[in-house]
Amino acid sequence: MTNEFLFNDPAGPLRQAASTLAPQLIALRRDIHAHPELAFEEVRTAGLVAAELARLGIPHRTGIGRTGVLGLIEGGQPGPTLAIRADMDALPIHEETGLPFASTVDGKMHACGHDIHTVTLLGVAAILKELAPRLAGRVVLVFQPAEETLQGAAAMIADGAAEGIDMALGFHNQPEYAVGRFAYVRGACLAASDLFDLTLRGRSGHAAHPYAAVDPIVAAAHFVTQAQTVVSREVKPLHPAVVTIGQSVGGTTYNIIPERVSLKGTVRTLHSEARDLAEASLRRLIAGIETGMRVSATLEYRRMVPPLVNADSVLEPALASLNAQFGTDAVSEGQPSMGSEDFSAFADRVPSVQLSIGSGTAGRDDRLHNADYQPDEGCIPAGVEALSRVALDLLTRR
């Protein structure tokens, strides 16, 4: 393949290389899919990754961020360092697909396609290893744990995974797009994710005598309602924001006013101004409820990951590469999502791009995080081809 690259356009050889790799990558994906591992449990998956990198002759380190793996491909000439990241963890969902390679572990499933991401990056590694003499720079292969809990990227970075990196590529399979199609977003593409735990403490008592108690359930109801005004009446309409209460726990039976109510929620924002405002507003509302409803409040507010912002300096050459490889009709601009992705921890440090890779199966209407999720495995060679072309062009001296 390398000789062909020296004299011909890389599109054809890359497509052929990805197609040749596809059967073994699909077989490995099915193995990983049948043995899903949750956040920071990816010992078996990391072992498979390490074994494959060793087979390819790629130096690597394990145990980065607890269960992550870092591989390194040195180019033949000096240049920048490009990180390409794939996540490895599964979800606590019981699989309902009935596929021959369905999860063998009750209550765990690769319902987000991280098994696809893992083998896609291994395919990219195989191609870039062969092309290493042509590359001007280095490629760091980041196999990351615990994306679903938004903790894995930070753990790997704490262990040095971002040191020396000049730019980064992330990617995710998207069933909304057919195989062979790709999407991108300019600027902020995924939201910051903040979590909060709120406990409202009143005074328990008999339901027939509420005047002798302080009812935290009523206070919690007021908070849930008022929290929605943060979005509707405080954040700028053109700055998307979401405040969601995902859990409310309090009380034991019909006729007892409980001592406390506990709430769990999330705040999603695309802009730092909205993020700061949302936190400050929730704190102000809680202080008001304490005074007005006679409860005491304990709030734990955690900023998990920042928005994921695509950098034009990486996006523009990446789009040029995709258009050259697949044609302009295959690449389209998508919409930002209020979902979150901890690849933003890398993107917050170096110019980065998150690419959406079509994985939709014809005749189905799949969605991520669904017990019956069945992506088209054709997205694996398509992803290998796309990421390899982008990396090659980013690290080729002209």
BALOBA-1460 file (C-alpha; in Angstrom, 3 decimals):
// residues 398
<rec num="1" residu="m" x="0.000" y="0.000" z="0.000"/>
<rec num="2" residu="t" x="2.794" y="2.449" z="0.803"/>
<rec num="3" residu="n" x="4.211" y="2.362" z="-2.725"/>
<rec num="4" residu="e" x="0.795" y="3.098" z="-4.157"/>
<rec num="5" residu="f" x="0.556" y="6.157" z="-1.931"/>
<rec num="6" residu="l" x="3.818" y="7.446" z="-3.316"/>
<rec num="7" residu="f" x="2.436" y="7.670" z="-6.840"/>
<rec num="8" residu="n" x="-1.363" y="7.669" z="-6.639"/>
<rec num="9" residu="d" x="-4.219" y="9.405" z="-4.882"/>
<rec num="10" residu="p" x="-4.716" y="7.728" z="-1.460"/>
<rec num="11" residu="a" x="-8.512" y="7.315" z="-1.762"/>
<rec num="12" residu="g" x="-8.489" y="3.958" z="-3.535"/>
<rec num="13" residu="p" x="-5.730" y="2.280" z="-1.512"/>
<rec num="14" residu="l" x="-7.264" y="3.447" z="1.765"/>
<rec num="15" residu="r" x="-10.666" y="2.093" z="0.800"/>
<rec num="16" residu="q" x="-9.135" y="-1.223" z="-0.174"/>
<rec num="17" residu="a" x="-7.114" y="-1.430" z="3.036"/>
<rec num="18" residu="a" x="-10.187" y="-0.718" z="5.186"/>
<rec num="19" residu="s" x="-12.202" y="-3.312" z="3.266"/>
<rec num="20" residu="t" x="-9.458" y="-5.919" z="3.725"/>
<rec num="21" residu="l" x="-9.359" y="-5.280" z="7.468"/>
<rec num="22" residu="a" x="-13.153" y="-5.328" z="7.880"/>
<rec num="23" residu="p" x="-13.764" y="-9.068" z="8.470"/>
<rec num="24" residu="q" x="-11.263" y="-9.366" z="11.311"/>
<rec num="25" residu="l" x="-12.397" y="-6.077" z="12.852"/>
<rec num="26" residu="i" x="-16.039" y="-7.168" z="12.740"/>
<rec num="27" residu="a" x="-15.138" y="-10.505" z="14.343"/>
<rec num="28" residu="l" x="-13.281" y="-8.683" z="17.119"/>
<rec num="29" residu="r" x="-16.178" y="-6.266" z="17.572"/>
<rec num="30" residu="r" x="-18.564" y="-9.183" z="18.051"/>
<rec num="31" residu="d" x="-16.252" y="-10.699" z="20.637"/>
<rec num="32" residu="i" x="-16.129" y="-7.422" z="22.563"/>
<rec num="33" residu="h" x="-19.881" y="-6.968" z="22.154"/>
<rec num="34" residu="a" x="-20.542" y="-10.376" z="23.704"/>
<rec num="35" residu="h" x="-18.396" y="-9.481" z="26.720"/>
<rec num="36" residu="p" x="-19.343" y="-5.911" z="27.708"/>
<rec num="37" residu="e" x="-17.585" y="-4.192" z="30.591"/>
<rec num="38" residu="l" x="-18.765" y="-1.103" z="32.446"/>
<rec num="39" residu="a" x="-16.750" y="1.987" z="33.389"/>
<rec num="40" residu="f" x="-13.297" y="1.144" z="34.786"/>
<rec num="41" residu="e" x="-14.045" y="-2.573" z="34.417"/>
<rec num="42" residu="e" x="-12.654" y="-2.818" z="30.857"/>
<rec num="43" residu="v" x="-9.890" y="-5.268" z="31.771"/>
<rec num="44" residu="r" x="-10.717" y="-7.883" z="29.125"/>
<rec num="45" residu="t" x="-11.315" y="-5.269" z="26.426"/>
<rec num="46" residu="a" x="-8.072" y="-3.480" z="27.249"/>
<rec num="47" residu="g" x="-6.292" y="-6.827" z="27.074"/>
<rec num="48" residu="l" x="-7.633" y="-7.467" z="23.579"/>
<rec num="49" residu="v" x="-6.555" y="-3.987" z="22.500"/>
<rec num="50" residu="a" x="-3.065" y="-4.435" z="23.937"/>
<rec num="51" residu="a" x="-2.696" y="-7.824" z="22.252"/>
<rec num="52" residu="e" x="-3.702" y="-6.391" z="18.886"/>
<rec num="53" residu="l" x="-1.325" y="-3.439" z="19.226"/>
<rec num="54" residu="a" x="1.449" y="-5.874" z="20.103"/>
<rec num="55" residu="r" x="0.624" y="-7.954" z="17.023"/>
<rec num="56" residu="l" x="0.885" y="-4.821" z="14.894"/>
<rec num="57" residu="g" x="4.225" y="-3.924" z="16.470"/>
<rec num="58" residu="i" x="2.883" y="-0.722" z="18.004"/>
<rec num="59" residu="p" x="4.464" y="0.289" z="21.340"/>
<rec num="60" residu="h" x="1.806" y="0.799" z="23.988"/>
<rec num="61" residu="r" x="1.140" y="1.246" z="27.681"/>
<rec num="62" residu="t" x="-1.701" y="-0.214" z="29.717"/>
<rec num="63" residu="g" x="-3.297" y="0.861" z="32.986"/>
<rec num="64" residu="i" x="-3.525" y="4.516" z="31.907"/>
<rec num="65" residu="g" x="-6.487" y="6.031" z="33.739"/>
<rec num="66" residu="r" x="-6.924" y="2.662" z="35.476"/>
<rec num="67" residu="t" x="-8.023" y="0.584" z="32.463"/>
<rec num="68" residu="g" x="-7.038" y="2.700" z="29.465"/>
<rec num="69" residu="v" x="-4.459" y="1.897" z="26.797"/>
<rec num="70" residu="l" x="-2.132" y="4.289" z="24.959"/>
<rec num="71" residu="g" x="-0.443" y="3.321" z="21.693"/>
<rec num="72" residu="l" x="2.197" y="5.311" z="19.830"/>
<rec num="73" residu="i" x="3.044" y="5.413" z="16.121"/>
<rec num="74" residu="e" x="6.192" y="7.383" z="15.280"/>
<rec num="75" residu="g" x="6.245" y="9.006" z="11.858"/>
<rec num="76" residu="g" x="9.248" y="9.025" z="9.595"/>
<rec num="77" residu="q" x="9.640" y="12.797" z="9.806"/>
<rec num="78" residu="p" x="9.272" y="15.374" z="12.598"/>
<rec num="79" residu="g" x="5.908" y="17.040" z="12.968"/>
<rec num="80" residu="p" x="2.927" y="17.517" z="15.296"/>
<rec num="81" residu="t" x="1.415" y="14.893" z="17.552"/>
<rec num="82" residu="l" x="-2.137" y="13.813" z="16.737"/>
<rec num="83" residu="a" x="-4.260" y="11.902" z="19.256"/>
<rec num="84" residu="i" x="-7.134" y="9.731" z="18.057"/>
<rec num="85" residu="r" x="-9.472" y="8.599" z="20.800"/>
<rec num="86" residu="a" x="-11.939" y="5.715" z="21.094"/>
<rec num="87" residu="d" x="-13.991" y="4.803" z="24.169"/>
<rec num="88" residu="m" x="-14.357" y="1.197" z="25.348"/>
<rec num="89" residu="d" x="-17.030" y="0.967" z="28.077"/>
<rec num="90" residu="a" x="-20.518" y="-0.507" z="27.895"/>
<rec num="91" residu="l" x="-23.806" y="0.482" z="29.554"/>
<rec num="92" residu="p" x="-25.875" y="-1.045" z="32.396"/>
<rec num="93" residu="i" x="-28.623" y="-2.132" z="29.963"/>
<rec num="94" residu="h" x="-29.937" y="-5.660" z="29.443"/>
<rec num="95" residu="e" x="-29.592" y="-6.521" z="25.755"/>
<rec num="96" residu="e" x="-32.764" y="-7.436" z="23.842"/>
<rec num="97" residu="t" x="-31.406" y="-7.842" z="20.291"/>
<rec num="98" residu="g" x="-31.371" y="-11.645" z="20.161"/>
<rec num="99" residu="l" x="-28.261" y="-11.511" z="17.967"/>
<rec num="100" residu="p" x="-25.925" y="-14.527" z="17.906"/>
<rec num="101" residu="f" x="-23.192" y="-12.383" z="19.465"/>
<rec num="102" residu="a" x="-25.457" y="-10.647" z="21.980"/>
<rec num="103" residu="s" x="-24.155" y="-9.815" z="25.436"/>
<rec num="104" residu="t" x="-23.397" y="-12.826" z="27.604"/>
<rec num="105" residu="v" x="-23.520" y="-10.657" z="30.728"/>
<rec num="106" residu="d" x="-26.928" y="-9.925" z="32.239"/>
<rec num="107" residu="g" x="-27.618" y="-6.237" z="32.624"/>
<rec num="108" residu="k" x="-24.668" y="-5.052" z="30.519"/>
<rec num="109" residu="m" x="-24.639" y="-4.128" z="26.837"/>
<rec num="110" residu="h" x="-22.726" y="-2.168" z="24.249"/>
<rec num="111" residu="a" x="-25.795" y="-0.058" z="23.497"/>
<rec num="112" residu="c" x="-23.749" y="3.000" z="22.501"/>
<rec num="113" residu="g" x="-21.392" y="1.348" z="20.045"/>
<rec num="114" residu="h" x="-18.154" y="1.732" z="21.963"/>
<rec num="115" residu="d" x="-17.259" y="-1.776" z="20.805"/>
<rec num="116" residu="i" x="-17.409" y="-0.358" z="17.273"/>
<rec num="117" residu="h" x="-15.238" y="2.586" z="18.265"/>
<rec num="118" residu="t" x="-12.590" y="0.319" z="19.786"/>
<rec num="119" residu="v" x="-12.120" y="-1.846" z="16.702"/>
<rec num="120" residu="t" x="-12.364" y="1.138" z="14.363"/>
<rec num="121" residu="l" x="-9.351" y="2.702" z="16.063"/>
<rec num="122" residu="l" x="-7.517" y="-0.613" z="15.862"/>
<rec num="123" residu="g" x="-8.138" y="-0.610" z="12.115"/>
<rec num="124" residu="v" x="-6.807" y="2.939" z="11.875"/>
<rec num="125" residu="a" x="-3.783" y="1.843" z="13.879"/>
<rec num="126" residu="a" x="-3.064" y="-0.965" z="11.412"/>
<rec num="127" residu="i" x="-3.163" y="1.388" z="8.421"/>
<rec num="128" residu="l" x="-1.183" y="4.210" z="10.013"/>
<rec num="129" residu="k" x="1.448" y="1.803" z="11.260"/>
<rec num="130" residu="e" x="2.069" y="0.711" z="7.675"/>
<rec num="131" residu="l" x="2.161" y="4.334" z="6.541"/>
<rec num="132" residu="a" x="4.362" y="5.518" z="9.425"/>
<rec num="133" residu="p" x="7.432" y="6.276" z="7.256"/>
<rec num="134" residu="r" x="5.303" y="8.753" z="5.279"/>
<rec num="135" residu="l" x="3.919" y="10.562" z="8.343"/>
<rec num="136" residu="a" x="5.407" y="13.821" z="9.575"/>
<rec num="137" residu="g" x="4.711" y="13.604" z="13.282"/>
<rec num="138" residu="r" x="3.319" y="11.059" z="15.702"/>
<rec num="139" residu="v" x="-0.038" y="9.411" z="16.359"/>
<rec num="140" residu="v" x="-1.177" y="8.675" z="19.903"/>
<rec num="141" residu="l" x="-3.888" y="6.015" z="20.014"/>
<rec num="142" residu="v" x="-6.129" y="6.636" z="23.023"/>
<rec num="143" residu="f" x="-8.315" y="3.701" z="24.089"/>
<rec num="144" residu="q" x="-10.330" y="5.240" z="26.890"/>
<rec num="145" residu="p" x="-12.408" y="3.731" z="29.697"/>
<rec num="146" residu="a" x="-15.453" y="5.155" z="31.472"/>
<rec num="147" residu="e" x="-16.862" y="7.594" z="28.936"/>
<rec num="148" residu="e" x="-20.416" y="6.822" z="30.041"/>
<rec num="149" residu="t" x="-19.672" y="8.132" z="33.527"/>
<rec num="150" residu="l" x="-17.739" y="11.121" z="32.111"/>
<rec num="151" residu="q" x="-14.705" y="10.140" z="34.171"/>
<rec num="152" residu="g" x="-12.396" y="8.201" z="31.858"/>
<rec num="153" residu="a" x="-10.837" y="11.050" z="29.886"/>
<rec num="154" residu="a" x="-9.943" y="12.953" z="33.039"/>
<rec num="155" residu="a" x="-8.439" y="9.799" z="34.536"/>
<rec num="156" residu="m" x="-6.272" y="9.188" z="31.465"/>
<rec num="157" residu="i" x="-5.219" y="12.839" z="31.291"/>
<rec num="158" residu="a" x="-4.235" y="12.684" z="34.973"/>
<rec num="159" residu="d" x="-1.944" y="9.809" z="33.999"/>
<rec num="160" residu="g" x="-0.336" y="11.869" z="31.234"/>
<rec num="161" residu="a" x="-2.398" y="10.879" z="28.187"/>
<rec num="162" residu="a" x="-2.590" y="14.464" z="26.879"/>
<rec num="163" residu="e" x="1.080" y="15.330" z="27.347"/>
<rec num="164" residu="g" x="2.748" y="16.440" z="24.130"/>
<rec num="165" residu="i" x="-0.446" y="16.290" z="22.073"/>
<rec num="166" residu="d" x="-0.971" y="19.091" z="19.545"/>
<rec num="167" residu="m" x="-4.430" y="18.143" z="18.195"/>
<rec num="168" residu="a" x="-7.001" y="15.404" z="18.621"/>
<rec num="169" residu="l" x="-9.711" y="13.510" z="16.755"/>
<rec num="170" residu="g" x="-12.752" y="11.948" z="18.380"/>
<rec num="171" residu="f" x="-15.612" y="10.117" z="16.717"/>
<rec num="172" residu="h" x="-18.950" y="8.477" z="17.421"/>
<rec num="173" residu="n" x="-21.221" y="6.182" z="15.478"/>
<rec num="174" residu="q" x="-24.582" y="7.790" z="14.682"/>
<rec num="175" residu="p" x="-27.590" y="5.649" z="13.651"/>
<rec num="176" residu="e" x="-29.380" y="8.781" z="12.399"/>
<rec num="177" residu="y" x="-27.054" y="8.669" z="9.374"/>
<rec num="178" residu="a" x="-26.628" y="5.832" z="6.895"/>
<rec num="179" residu="v" x="-23.323" y="3.999" z="6.567"/>
<rec num="180" residu="g" x="-21.020" y="5.968" z="4.309"/>
<rec num="181" residu="r" x="-22.286" y="9.327" z="5.516"/>
<rec num="182" residu="f" x="-20.513" y="11.647" z="7.936"/>
<rec num="183" residu="a" x="-21.552" y="14.716" z="9.897"/>
<rec num="184" residu="y" x="-19.852" y="17.525" z="11.755"/>
<rec num="185" residu="v" x="-20.798" y="20.630" z="13.720"/>
<rec num="186" residu="r" x="-19.009" y="23.948" z="13.711"/>
<rec num="187" residu="g" x="-18.149" y="25.292" z="17.151"/>
<rec num="188" residu="a" x="-19.816" y="23.746" z="20.190"/>
<rec num="189" residu="c" x="-21.193" y="20.359" z="19.177"/>
<rec num="190" residu="l" x="-21.927" y="18.720" z="22.553"/>
<rec num="191" residu="a" x="-22.959" y="20.208" z="25.867"/>
<rec num="192" residu="a" x="-21.220" y="20.735" z="29.157"/>
<rec num="193" residu="s" x="-22.553" y="18.310" z="31.749"/>
<rec num="194" residu="d" x="-23.029" y="19.296" z="35.382"/>
<rec num="195" residu="l" x="-24.625" y="17.149" z="38.075"/>
<rec num="196" residu="f" x="-26.216" y="18.139" z="41.339"/>
<rec num="197" residu="d" x="-27.444" y="16.367" z="44.464"/>
<rec num="198" residu="l" x="-29.878" y="18.348" z="46.592"/>
<rec num="199" residu="t" x="-31.202" y="17.328" z="49.990"/>
<rec num="200" residu="l" x="-34.053" y="19.342" z="51.510"/>
<rec num="201" residu="r" x="-34.549" y="18.689" z="55.222"/>
<rec num="202" residu="g" x="-37.756" y="19.628" z="57.018"/>
<rec num="203" residu="r" x="-39.371" y="18.247" z="60.155"/>
<rec num="204" residu="s" x="-41.306" y="14.998" z="60.028"/>
<rec num="205" residu="g" x="-44.789" y="14.703" z="61.417"/>
<rec num="206" residu="h" x="-48.305" y="13.331" z="61.018"/>
<rec num="207" residu="a" x="-49.979" y="13.980" z="57.676"/>
<rec num="208" residu="a" x="-53.127" y="15.093" z="59.513"/>
<rec num="209" residu="h" x="-51.221" y="17.876" z="61.277"/>
<rec num="210" residu="p" x="-48.983" y="19.511" z="58.668"/>
<rec num="211" residu="y" x="-48.803" y="22.744" z="60.710"/>
<rec num="212" residu="a" x="-46.726" y="20.860" z="63.281"/>
<rec num="213" residu="a" x="-44.240" y="19.692" z="60.645"/>
<rec num="214" residu="v" x="-42.098" y="21.246" z="57.913"/>
<rec num="215" residu="d" x="-42.860" y="19.481" z="54.638"/>
<rec num="216" residu="p" x="-39.784" y="18.912" z="52.427"/>
<rec num="217" residu="i" x="-41.933" y="17.325" z="49.696"/>
<rec num="218" residu="v" x="-43.735" y="20.606" z="49.083"/>
<rec num="219" residu="a" x="-40.398" y="22.428" z="49.103"/>
<rec num="220" residu="a" x="-39.014" y="19.908" z="46.591"/>
<rec num="221" residu="a" x="-42.051" y="20.401" z="44.357"/>
<rec num="222" residu="h" x="-41.481" y="24.155" z="44.365"/>
<rec num="223" residu="f" x="-37.821" y="23.660" z="43.475"/>
<rec num="224" residu="v" x="-38.599" y="21.322" z="40.571"/>
<rec num="225" residu="t" x="-41.033" y="23.859" z="39.142"/>
<rec num="226" residu="q" x="-38.815" y="26.888" z="39.722"/>
<rec num="227" residu="a" x="-35.742" y="25.175" z="38.287"/>
<rec num="228" residu="q" x="-37.392" y="25.197" z="34.860"/>
<rec num="229" residu="t" x="-37.559" y="29.001" z="34.922"/>
<rec num="230" residu="v" x="-33.773" y="29.078" z="34.757"/>
<rec num="231" residu="v" x="-34.055" y="27.995" z="31.124"/>
<rec num="232" residu="s" x="-37.302" y="29.739" z="30.236"/>
<rec num="233" residu="r" x="-36.686" y="33.087" z="31.942"/>
<rec num="234" residu="e" x="-32.976" y="33.541" z="32.684"/>
<rec num="235" residu="v" x="-30.802" y="31.952" z="29.985"/>
<rec num="236" residu="k" x="-30.680" y="33.705" z="26.623"/>
<rec num="237" residu="p" x="-33.006" y="31.933" z="24.144"/>
<rec num="238" residu="l" x="-30.120" y="31.499" z="21.677"/>
<rec num="239" residu="h" x="-27.962" y="29.831" z="24.343"/>
<rec num="240" residu="p" x="-29.377" y="26.293" z="24.658"/>
<rec num="241" residu="a" x="-29.727" y="24.941" z="28.186"/>
<rec num="242" residu="v" x="-31.488" y="22.009" z="29.851"/>
<rec num="243" residu="v" x="-32.215" y="21.481" z="33.553"/>
<rec num="244" residu="t" x="-33.552" y="18.012" z="34.305"/>
<rec num="245" residu="i" x="-34.449" y="16.425" z="37.647"/>
<rec num="246" residu="g" x="-33.787" y="12.723" z="37.201"/>
<rec num="247" residu="q" x="-34.573" y="11.426" z="40.683"/>
<rec num="248" residu="s" x="-36.697" y="12.441" z="43.651"/>
<rec num="249" residu="v" x="-36.702" y="10.288" z="46.783"/>
<rec num="250" residu="g" x="-38.570" y="11.016" z="49.981"/>
<rec num="251" residu="g" x="-41.166" y="9.587" z="52.311"/>
<rec num="252" residu="t" x="-42.149" y="6.100" z="53.374"/>
<rec num="253" residu="t" x="-45.944" y="5.871" z="53.462"/>
<rec num="254" residu="y" x="-49.286" y="7.699" z="53.100"/>
<rec num="255" residu="n" x="-49.642" y="9.482" z="56.398"/>
<rec num="256" residu="i" x="-46.163" y="10.635" z="57.386"/>
<rec num="257" residu="i" x="-44.559" y="13.884" z="56.344"/>
<rec num="258" residu="p" x="-40.919" y="12.848" z="55.860"/>
<rec num="259" residu="e" x="-37.836" y="14.366" z="57.387"/>
<rec num="260" residu="r" x="-36.059" y="14.889" z="54.060"/>
<rec num="261" residu="v" x="-36.301" y="14.657" z="50.283"/>
<rec num="262" residu="s" x="-33.319" y="14.020" z="48.017"/>
<rec num="263" residu="l" x="-33.149" y="15.137" z="44.391"/>
<rec num="264" residu="k" x="-30.658" y="14.384" z="41.634"/>
<rec num="265" residu="g" x="-30.412" y="16.478" z="38.481"/>
<rec num="266" residu="t" x="-28.314" y="17.521" z="35.532"/>
<rec num="267" residu="v" x="-27.611" y="20.822" z="33.793"/>
<rec num="268" residu="r" x="-26.573" y="20.871" z="30.140"/>
<rec num="269" residu="t" x="-25.296" y="24.007" z="28.379"/>
<rec num="270" residu="l" x="-23.373" y="24.874" z="25.217"/>
<rec num="271" residu="h" x="-22.001" y="28.247" z="26.340"/>
<rec num="272" residu="s" x="-19.886" y="29.107" z="29.368"/>
<rec num="273" residu="e" x="-22.068" y="32.142" z="30.125"/>
<rec num="274" residu="a" x="-25.180" y="29.947" z="30.333"/>
<rec num="275" residu="r" x="-23.308" y="27.369" z="32.408"/>
<rec num="276" residu="d" x="-22.287" y="29.940" z="35.022"/>
<rec num="277" residu="l" x="-25.727" y="31.537" z="35.067"/>
<rec num="278" residu="a" x="-27.541" y="28.211" z="35.494"/>
<rec num="279" residu="e" x="-25.485" y="27.210" z="38.517"/>
<rec num="280" residu="a" x="-25.820" y="30.623" z="40.139"/>
<rec num="281" residu="s" x="-29.580" y="30.673" z="39.508"/>
<rec num="282" residu="l" x="-30.160" y="27.237" z="41.009"/>
<rec num="283" residu="r" x="-28.195" y="28.219" z="44.098"/>
<rec num="284" residu="r" x="-30.280" y="31.393" z="44.434"/>
<rec num="285" residu="l" x="-33.554" y="29.475" z="44.040"/>
<rec num="286" residu="i" x="-32.486" y="26.986" z="46.706"/>
<rec num="287" residu="a" x="-31.597" y="29.803" z="49.113"/>
<rec num="288" residu="g" x="-35.045" y="31.283" z="48.542"/>
<rec num="289" residu="i" x="-36.773" y="27.967" z="49.162"/>
<rec num="290" residu="e" x="-34.868" y="27.581" z="52.420"/>
<rec num="291" residu="t" x="-36.230" y="30.925" z="53.596"/>
<rec num="292" residu="g" x="-39.708" y="30.663" z="52.157"/>
<rec num="293" residu="m" x="-40.410" y="26.991" z="52.919"/>
<rec num="294" residu="r" x="-38.528" y="26.744" z="56.263"/>
<rec num="295" residu="v" x="-36.351" y="23.857" z="55.112"/>
<rec num="296" residu="s" x="-32.587" y="23.493" z="55.228"/>
<rec num="297" residu="a" x="-30.770" y="22.573" z="52.043"/>
<rec num="298" residu="t" x="-27.551" y="20.762" z="51.241"/>
<rec num="299" residu="l" x="-26.370" y="21.075" z="47.633"/>
<rec num="300" residu="e" x="-23.501" y="19.252" z="45.967"/>
<rec num="301" residu="y" x="-22.946" y="20.728" z="42.500"/>
<rec num="302" residu="r" x="-20.345" y="19.069" z="40.278"/>
<rec num="303" residu="r" x="-19.047" y="20.374" z="36.972"/>
<rec num="304" residu="m" x="-18.280" y="17.185" z="35.057"/>
<rec num="305" residu="v" x="-17.120" y="18.108" z="31.536"/>
<rec num="306" residu="p" x="-17.024" y="21.320" z="29.497"/>
<rec num="307" residu="p" x="-18.764" y="21.755" z="26.133"/>
<rec num="308" residu="l" x="-17.078" y="19.948" z="23.274"/>
<rec num="309" residu="v" x="-15.998" y="22.649" z="20.841"/>
<rec num="310" residu="n" x="-14.724" y="21.777" z="17.374"/>
<rec num="311" residu="a" x="-11.726" y="23.872" z="16.388"/>
<rec num="312" residu="d" x="-11.742" y="25.315" z="12.868"/>
<rec num="313" residu="s" x="-7.983" y="24.744" z="12.624"/>
<rec num="314" residu="v" x="-8.576" y="20.982" z="12.676"/>
<rec num="315" residu="l" x="-12.110" y="20.889" z="11.289"/>
<rec num="316" residu="e" x="-11.358" y="22.594" z="7.973"/>
<rec num="317" residu="p" x="-8.533" y="20.227" z="6.915"/>
<rec num="318" residu="a" x="-10.554" y="17.273" z="8.213"/>
<rec num="319" residu="l" x="-13.514" y="18.266" z="6.023"/>
<rec num="320" residu="a" x="-11.212" y="18.655" z="3.033"/>
<rec num="321" residu="s" x="-9.925" y="15.126" z="3.626"/>
<rec num="322" residu="l" x="-13.415" y="13.636" z="3.974"/>
<rec num="323" residu="n" x="-14.638" y="15.416" z="0.858"/>
<rec num="324" residu="a" x="-11.644" y="14.140" z="-1.093"/>
<rec num="325" residu="q" x="-12.128" y="10.587" z="0.159"/>
<rec num="326" residu="f" x="-15.909" y="10.247" z="-0.039"/>
<rec num="327" residu="g" x="-17.229" y="13.181" z="-2.052"/>
<rec num="328" residu="t" x="-19.020" y="16.258" z="-0.790"/>
<rec num="329" residu="d" x="-22.442" y="14.564" z="-0.873"/>
<rec num="330" residu="a" x="-21.357" y="12.173" z="1.896"/>
<rec num="331" residu="v" x="-20.393" y="14.908" z="4.359"/>
<rec num="332" residu="s" x="-23.009" y="17.190" z="5.901"/>
<rec num="333" residu="e" x="-23.288" y="19.710" z="8.705"/>
<rec num="334" residu="g" x="-25.268" y="18.418" z="11.668"/>
<rec num="335" residu="q" x="-26.874" y="20.048" z="14.681"/>
<rec num="336" residu="p" x="-25.382" y="20.506" z="18.155"/>
<rec num="337" residu="s" x="-26.633" y="18.074" z="20.781"/>
<rec num="338" residu="m" x="-27.333" y="18.598" z="24.467"/>
<rec num="339" residu="g" x="-25.755" y="15.225" z="25.109"/>
<rec num="340" residu="s" x="-22.259" y="15.242" z="26.590"/>
<rec num="341" residu="e" x="-19.003" y="13.493" z="25.785"/>
<rec num="342" residu="d" x="-15.853" y="13.506" z="27.875"/>
<rec num="343" residu="f" x="-13.635" y="13.758" z="24.811"/>
<rec num="344" residu="s" x="-14.239" y="17.435" z="25.605"/>
<rec num="345" residu="a" x="-11.554" y="17.071" z="28.288"/>
<rec num="346" residu="f" x="-9.038" y="16.630" z="25.450"/>
<rec num="347" residu="a" x="-10.706" y="19.270" z="23.262"/>
<rec num="348" residu="d" x="-10.482" y="21.728" z="26.142"/>
<rec num="349" residu="r" x="-6.681" y="21.383" z="26.009"/>
<rec num="350" residu="v" x="-5.814" y="21.137" z="22.305"/>
<rec num="351" residu="p" x="-7.596" y="21.912" z="18.995"/>
<rec num="352" residu="s" x="-9.882" y="18.984" z="18.310"/>
<rec num="353" residu="v" x="-12.724" y="17.656" z="16.174"/>
<rec num="354" residu="q" x="-15.509" y="15.200" z="16.951"/>
<rec num="355" residu="l" x="-16.764" y="13.371" z="13.839"/>
<rec num="356" residu="s" x="-20.117" y="11.600" z="13.490"/>
<rec num="357" residu="i" x="-19.926" y="8.343" z="11.499"/>
<rec num="358" residu="g" x="-23.154" y="6.984" z="10.040"/>
<rec num="359" residu="s" x="-24.146" y="3.584" z="11.461"/>
<rec num="360" residu="g" x="-27.847" y="3.337" z="10.574"/>
<rec num="361" residu="t" x="-29.116" y="-0.082" z="9.503"/>
<rec num="362" residu="a" x="-31.483" y="0.011" z="6.518"/>
<rec num="363" residu="g" x="-35.103" y="-0.555" z="7.520"/>
<rec num="364" residu="r" x="-34.507" y="0.189" z="11.194"/>
<rec num="365" residu="d" x="-34.926" y="3.293" z="13.332"/>
<rec num="366" residu="d" x="-32.221" y="2.707" z="15.921"/>
<rec num="367" residu="r" x="-31.178" y="5.050" z="18.691"/>
<rec num="368" residu="l" x="-28.206" y="4.973" z="21.033"/>
<rec num="369" residu="h" x="-28.629" y="3.685" z="24.595"/>
<rec num="370" residu="n" x="-31.431" y="1.345" z="23.514"/>
<rec num="371" residu="a" x="-31.657" y="-2.335" z="24.489"/>
<rec num="372" residu="d" x="-32.328" y="-3.300" z="20.845"/>
<rec num="373" residu="y" x="-29.620" y="-1.157" z="19.256"/>
<rec num="374" residu="q" x="-28.301" y="-2.841" z="16.104"/>
<rec num="375" residu="p" x="-25.854" y="-0.663" z="14.147"/>
<rec num="376" residu="d" x="-24.722" y="-1.595" z="10.660"/>
<rec num="377" residu="e" x="-21.206" y="-3.002" z="10.981"/>
<rec num="378" residu="g" x="-20.361" y="-1.399" z="7.652"/>
<rec num="379" residu="c" x="-19.660" y="1.706" z="9.722"/>
<rec num="380" residu="i" x="-16.444" y="0.051" z="10.911"/>
<rec num="381" residu="p" x="-14.534" y="0.061" z="7.603"/>
<rec num="382" residu="a" x="-16.123" y="3.426" z="6.751"/>
<rec num="383" residu="g" x="-14.783" y="4.862" z="10.000"/>
<rec num="384" residu="v" x="-11.368" y="3.299" z="9.462"/>
<rec num="385" residu="e" x="-11.202" y="4.822" z="6.000"/>
<rec num="386" residu="a" x="-12.345" y="8.259" z="7.154"/>
<rec num="387" residu="l" x="-10.100" y="8.592" z="10.199"/>
<rec num="388" residu="s" x="-7.081" y="7.175" z="8.385"/>
<rec num="389" residu="r" x="-7.489" y="9.703" z="5.572"/>
<rec num="390" residu="v" x="-7.867" y="12.625" z="7.964"/>
<rec num="391" residu="a" x="-4.844" y="11.534" z="10.005"/>
<rec num="392" residu="l" x="-2.758" y="10.930" z="6.876"/>
<rec num="393" residu="d" x="-3.521" y="14.368" z="5.480"/>
<rec num="394" residu="l" x="-2.964" y="16.129" z="8.819"/>
<rec num="395" residu="l" x="0.456" y="14.501" z="9.142"/>
<rec num="396" residu="t" x="1.668" y="14.637" z="5.534"/>
<rec num="397" residu="r" x="4.197" y="17.261" z="4.497"/>
<rec num="398" residu="r" x="3.392" y="18.918" z="1.201"/>
